[in-house]
Amino acid sequence: MRKAVSAVILLSGFVMASAPIFGPYSWIDATGGRIDVGYYGAPCIVDWNGDGLKDLVLGQFSYGKIRFYANSDSNDSPVFTGFSYIQSDGVDITLPYC
Ligand SMILES: [Ca+2]
């Protein structure tokens, strides 16, 4: 009986675990224009520069480069202006692409 109760509790916890809820998509703008990397963009929201604001790090298929858009406003209402490519030792980092 104890195992059955545990199983029910575990199962109900599994079912009650909140699944992500996604709203409609929206485009991300930077400097008044839509960010467009062509195709196969790989976005990541992270505080890249350590200022407490979540930035946009965006991998692009073209040349395998990685863009960095600094957030200049707030985490609730991020504003992205221009971007720079993430570098190592002064050279743009590139990832293999096909
Ligand atoms: Ca930041």
Residues whose N, C-alpha, C, O or C-beta is under 5 A from the ligand:
A	BS01	CA	D47 W48 N49 G50 D51 G52 L53 K54 D55
